Amino acid sequence: MKNLSTIILLFVLLSVDKTVQAQVPTTKDTIEGKNIEMLFPGGKTKALIISMDDGRDTDRRLVVLLNKYGIKGTFHLNSGKLGTKDYLKKEEIKTLFKNHEVSVHSSNHPNLTRLSIKDIRNEILSDRTVLEQLNGNIVNGMAYPFGNYNDTVVAIAKECGITYARTVEDSYNFSIPTNFLLWTPTIHQFGKAYFTPNDSLNNQKELALFYTSIKQFLAADTLALLDVWGHSWENDGEGNRWLEMEKFLQLVAHNLTICYTTQIDLVNYINAFKSLQYSINKRIITNKSSIDFFIKRGHKSFTIKAGETIRFTE
């Protein structure tokens, strides 16, 4: 009886394990022995997002570096602080962030989880309203202040028209988040180096981890997204952080396999990609959107232009 019980237990565990594996999401769909896979805009296999918070005046220096290396940035701003000491001025937002993304970070940077529903809504909507007026574009991305959120905050962000909201919970991988309202970045700028003052050993360890992650991203042979987040003002601290930032940008710049994108552009691309229409046998694909899409079918890459239908004979 003891042996029989052991066999039954093993059978149950194996059954549960198979169920869990079957629920793991994938970007690929099997099509008659072939796979179809989304590629990033431009047919790239890698994508890079630089995501910075607060809207401090050090953003000016960072934007100069990003423009120098042809890299786009996503900047989450606190509109209620603009024009105050150490923050950007309202009148420079549109020009400074041309070709970059301006995004919500709440009006005054409170811990949203401690506010009433009304105040959470006001913080998000007032920030979005002001930023749209200053930038002249639709603003529907967000980063949670302090990275703090709960179910109520997430629900209200969605209600306020927010398409994605970034956390500060580093994933240390290059996968695309499955829940855009709980967007987990890859890694903080320089890892957790400089988190503890005058801790050179930890700084060396974290910087090594950061650059190892960058090398792994550059060497990746599957679809890979690198999302580096932080604050431009951190570069004014101890050490040569502005030099480190430029060193990082040099490593990832001018790479033909990388799509340099803003967070909202990538989110919009992925959401629109899901609207592709397929025939029963998946050999006919119609793109009714206004966006050109890029796919990999089998070992070949294809472009599906806006409004186009493509047909496969095999």
C-alpha positions as CSV (number, residue, x, y, z in Angstrom):
1,M,0.0,0.0,0.0
2,K,2.9,2.3,0.8
3,N,4.4,1.8,-2.7
4,L,1.0,2.4,-4.3
5,S,0.5,5.7,-2.4
6,T,3.9,6.8,-3.6
7,I,3.1,6.0,-7.2
8,I,-0.2,7.9,-6.9
9,L,1.5,10.9,-5.4
10,L,4.1,11.0,-8.2
11,F,1.4,10.8,-10.8
12,V,-0.5,13.7,-9.3
13,L,2.7,15.9,-9.1
14,L,3.6,15.1,-12.7
15,S,0.1,16.0,-13.8
16,V,0.2,19.4,-11.9
17,D,3.6,20.2,-13.4
18,K,2.4,19.6,-16.9
19,T,-0.6,21.9,-16.3
20,V,1.6,24.7,-15.0
21,Q,3.9,24.4,-18.1
22,A,1.0,24.6,-20.4
23,Q,0.0,27.9,-18.9
24,V,3.3,29.6,-19.6
25,P,2.6,32.4,-22.2
26,T,4.6,32.4,-25.5
27,T,5.0,34.8,-28.4
28,K,4.8,31.9,-30.8
29,D,1.9,30.1,-32.4
30,T,2.4,26.8,-34.2
31,I,1.3,27.0,-37.8
32,E,1.3,23.7,-39.6
33,G,4.7,22.7,-38.3
34,K,6.1,26.3,-38.5
35,N,6.2,29.1,-35.9
36,I,5.1,32.6,-36.3
37,E,6.9,35.1,-34.1
38,M,6.5,38.9,-33.6
39,L,9.6,40.9,-34.5
40,F,10.1,44.4,-33.1
41,P,9.5,47.4,-35.4
42,G,11.9,47.5,-38.3
43,G,12.2,43.7,-38.2
44,K,14.6,43.9,-35.2
45,T,15.2,41.1,-32.8
46,K,16.1,43.4,-29.9
47,A,14.5,46.5,-28.4
48,L,15.9,49.1,-26.0
49,I,13.9,51.4,-23.7
50,I,15.5,54.0,-21.5
51,S,12.9,55.0,-18.8
52,M,13.7,57.9,-16.5
53,D,11.6,59.5,-13.7
54,D,10.8,62.8,-12.1
55,G,11.6,65.5,-14.6
56,R,14.6,67.0,-12.9
57,D,16.8,69.6,-14.6
58,T,19.5,66.9,-15.1
59,D,17.2,65.5,-17.8
60,R,18.7,68.1,-20.1
61,R,22.1,66.6,-19.9
62,L,20.7,63.1,-20.4
63,V,18.7,64.1,-23.5
64,V,21.9,65.6,-25.0
65,L,23.6,62.2,-24.6
66,L,20.6,60.2,-25.9
67,N,20.4,62.4,-29.0
68,K,24.1,62.1,-29.5
69,Y,23.8,58.3,-29.8
70,G,20.5,58.2,-31.6
71,I,18.6,56.6,-28.6
72,K,15.1,57.4,-27.6
73,G,14.0,58.0,-24.0
74,T,10.8,57.8,-22.0
75,F,10.5,60.5,-19.4
76,H,8.0,60.2,-16.6
77,L,7.3,63.7,-15.2
78,N,5.8,65.3,-12.1
79,S,4.0,68.3,-13.6
80,G,3.2,69.8,-10.2
81,K,7.0,70.2,-9.6
82,L,7.9,71.7,-12.9
83,G,9.3,75.2,-12.5
84,T,10.4,74.6,-8.9
85,K,14.0,74.3,-7.7
86,D,16.0,71.5,-9.5
87,Y,13.2,70.7,-11.9
88,L,12.6,71.4,-15.6
89,K,10.6,74.4,-16.7
90,K,7.2,73.9,-18.2
91,E,8.0,76.0,-21.3
92,E,10.9,73.7,-22.3
93,I,9.1,70.4,-22.2
94,K,7.9,70.3,-25.8
95,T,11.3,71.2,-27.3
96,L,13.5,69.2,-24.9
97,F,11.6,66.0,-25.4
98,K,11.1,66.2,-29.1
99,N,11.5,62.6,-30.5
100,H,11.2,61.2,-26.9
101,E,8.2,60.2,-24.8
102,V,6.6,62.3,-22.1
103,S,4.7,60.2,-19.6
104,V,2.8,60.4,-16.3
105,H,4.5,60.1,-12.9
106,S,1.7,61.7,-10.9
107,S,1.4,65.5,-10.4
108,N,3.2,65.7,-7.0
109,H,4.9,62.3,-6.6
110,P,3.0,61.0,-3.5
111,N,2.7,57.4,-2.4
112,L,-0.5,56.7,-4.3
113,T,-1.3,53.6,-2.2
114,R,-2.0,55.9,0.8
115,L,-4.4,58.3,-1.0
116,S,-8.1,58.2,-1.4
117,I,-9.6,57.1,-4.7
118,K,-10.5,60.7,-5.5
119,D,-6.9,61.9,-4.8
120,I,-5.3,59.0,-6.8
121,R,-7.5,59.9,-9.7
122,N,-6.7,63.6,-9.4
123,E,-2.9,63.0,-9.2
124,I,-3.0,60.9,-12.4
125,L,-5.5,63.0,-14.4
126,S,-4.1,66.4,-13.5
127,D,-0.6,65.2,-14.5
128,R,-1.8,63.8,-17.7
129,T,-3.8,66.9,-18.5
130,V,-0.9,69.3,-17.9
131,L,1.7,67.1,-19.8
132,E,-0.6,66.9,-22.8
133,Q,-1.0,70.6,-22.9
134,L,2.8,71.2,-22.5
135,N,3.8,68.4,-25.0
136,G,1.1,68.7,-27.5
137,N,0.8,64.9,-27.8
138,I,-1.4,62.2,-26.2
139,V,0.1,61.1,-22.9
140,N,-1.1,57.7,-21.7
141,G,2.0,56.0,-20.2
142,M,2.9,56.1,-16.6
143,A,5.5,55.1,-13.9
144,Y,4.2,54.6,-10.4
145,P,5.8,57.1,-7.9
146,F,8.3,55.3,-5.7
147,G,7.2,52.2,-7.6
148,N,4.2,51.8,-5.2
149,Y,0.9,50.4,-6.4
150,N,-1.9,48.2,-5.3
151,D,-5.1,46.9,-7.0
152,T,-6.9,50.1,-6.5
153,V,-4.1,52.3,-8.0
154,V,-3.8,49.9,-11.0
155,A,-7.6,50.0,-11.6
156,I,-7.7,53.8,-11.4
157,A,-4.7,54.2,-13.7
158,K,-6.6,52.1,-16.3
159,E,-9.7,54.1,-15.8
160,C,-7.7,57.3,-16.4
161,G,-6.7,56.0,-19.8
162,I,-3.2,54.8,-18.9
163,T,-2.0,52.1,-21.3
164,Y,1.0,51.0,-19.4
165,A,2.5,51.7,-15.9
166,R,6.1,50.8,-15.0
167,T,7.1,49.5,-11.7
168,V,10.6,49.4,-10.1
169,E,10.7,45.7,-9.7
170,D,13.7,44.6,-11.8
171,S,13.1,41.4,-13.8
172,Y,16.8,40.9,-14.7
173,N,15.5,39.3,-18.0
174,F,14.7,40.4,-21.5
175,S,11.1,39.2,-21.8
176,I,8.1,41.4,-22.7
177,P,5.9,42.0,-19.7
178,T,2.5,40.3,-20.1
179,N,0.6,42.8,-18.0
180,F,1.4,46.3,-19.3
181,L,-0.1,48.0,-16.2
182,L,2.5,46.1,-14.1
183,W,5.4,46.7,-16.4
184,T,8.6,45.3,-14.9
185,P,11.8,46.8,-16.2
186,T,14.9,44.8,-16.8
187,I,17.3,46.6,-14.5
188,H,18.0,49.9,-12.7
189,Q,20.8,52.0,-14.3
190,F,24.0,50.5,-13.0
191,G,22.1,47.8,-11.1
192,K,22.0,48.7,-7.4
193,A,25.4,50.4,-7.4
194,Y,25.6,53.5,-5.3
195,F,22.5,52.6,-3.3
196,T,24.6,52.5,-0.2
197,P,27.0,55.5,0.2
198,N,30.7,54.8,0.2
199,D,30.3,51.1,-0.4
200,S,32.9,50.5,-3.2
201,L,32.8,46.7,-3.0
202,N,29.0,46.7,-3.6
203,N,29.4,49.3,-6.4
204,Q,31.9,47.1,-8.2
205,K,29.7,44.1,-7.9
206,E,26.6,45.8,-9.1
207,L,28.3,47.5,-12.0
208,A,29.7,44.2,-13.0
209,L,26.2,42.7,-12.9
210,F,24.9,45.6,-15.0
211,Y,27.4,45.3,-17.7
212,T,27.0,41.5,-17.7
213,S,23.3,42.0,-18.4
214,I,24.1,44.4,-21.2
215,K,26.5,41.9,-22.8
216,Q,23.9,39.1,-22.5
217,F,21.3,41.4,-24.2
218,L,23.6,42.1,-27.0
219,A,24.4,38.4,-27.5
220,A,20.8,37.2,-27.3
221,D,19.7,35.2,-30.2
222,T,16.0,35.3,-29.4
223,L,13.5,38.2,-29.1
224,A,15.0,40.4,-26.3
225,L,13.8,43.6,-24.7
226,L,16.2,45.6,-22.5
227,D,14.4,48.2,-20.3
228,V,16.7,50.3,-18.2
229,W,15.1,52.7,-15.7
230,G,16.3,55.3,-13.2
231,H,16.7,59.0,-12.7
232,S,19.0,61.4,-14.5
233,W,19.8,63.1,-11.2
234,E,21.4,60.0,-9.9
235,N,24.3,60.6,-12.3
236,D,25.3,63.7,-10.2
237,G,26.2,61.5,-7.2
238,E,29.5,59.9,-6.2
239,G,31.8,58.4,-8.8
240,N,31.9,59.1,-12.5
241,R,28.3,58.2,-13.2
242,W,27.8,60.5,-16.2
243,L,30.8,58.7,-17.8
244,E,29.3,55.4,-16.9
245,M,26.0,56.4,-18.5
246,E,27.8,57.4,-21.7
247,K,29.8,54.2,-21.6
248,F,26.6,52.3,-21.5
249,L,25.0,54.3,-24.3
250,Q,28.1,53.7,-26.5
251,L,27.8,49.9,-25.9
252,V,24.2,49.8,-27.1
253,A,24.2,52.5,-29.8
254,H,24.3,52.0,-33.6
255,N,23.4,48.4,-33.5
256,L,21.5,47.1,-36.5
257,T,19.7,44.4,-34.5
258,I,18.2,46.9,-31.9
259,C,15.0,48.9,-32.2
260,Y,15.5,52.1,-30.3
261,T,12.0,52.9,-29.1
262,T,9.9,54.7,-26.5
263,Q,7.8,52.7,-24.1
264,I,4.5,53.8,-25.5
265,D,5.5,53.2,-29.1
266,L,6.4,49.6,-28.3
267,V,3.2,49.1,-26.2
268,N,1.1,50.4,-29.1
269,Y,2.9,48.2,-31.6
270,I,2.4,45.1,-29.5
271,N,-1.3,45.9,-28.8
272,A,-1.9,46.5,-32.5
273,F,0.0,43.4,-33.5
274,K,-2.7,41.4,-31.6
275,S,-5.3,42.7,-34.0
276,L,-3.8,40.8,-37.0
277,Q,-6.5,38.6,-38.6
278,Y,-5.8,35.0,-39.6
279,S,-7.5,32.5,-41.9
280,I,-8.4,29.1,-40.5
281,N,-5.2,27.5,-41.7
282,K,-3.2,30.6,-40.7
283,R,-1.8,30.9,-44.2
284,I,-3.6,34.2,-44.9
285,I,-2.8,37.2,-42.6
286,T,-4.5,40.6,-42.9
287,N,-3.2,43.7,-41.3
288,K,-6.1,46.2,-41.0
289,S,-4.2,48.6,-38.8
290,S,-2.2,51.7,-39.8
291,I,1.1,50.2,-38.6
292,D,3.6,48.0,-40.5
293,F,4.3,44.8,-38.7
294,F,7.2,42.4,-38.9
295,I,7.0,38.7,-38.3
296,K,9.3,35.7,-38.5
297,R,7.7,32.5,-40.0
298,G,9.8,29.5,-39.8
299,H,13.3,30.8,-40.5
300,K,12.2,33.7,-42.7
301,S,11.2,37.3,-41.9
302,F,8.3,39.1,-43.5
303,T,6.8,42.6,-43.4
304,I,3.0,43.0,-43.3
305,K,2.3,46.6,-44.3
306,A,-0.6,48.6,-43.1
307,G,-3.8,47.5,-44.8
308,E,-2.0,44.6,-46.5
309,T,-2.9,40.9,-46.7
310,I,-0.2,38.3,-47.3
311,R,-0.6,34.7,-48.3
312,F,1.6,31.7,-47.8
313,T,1.5,28.7,-50.1
314,E,3.2,26.4,-47.6
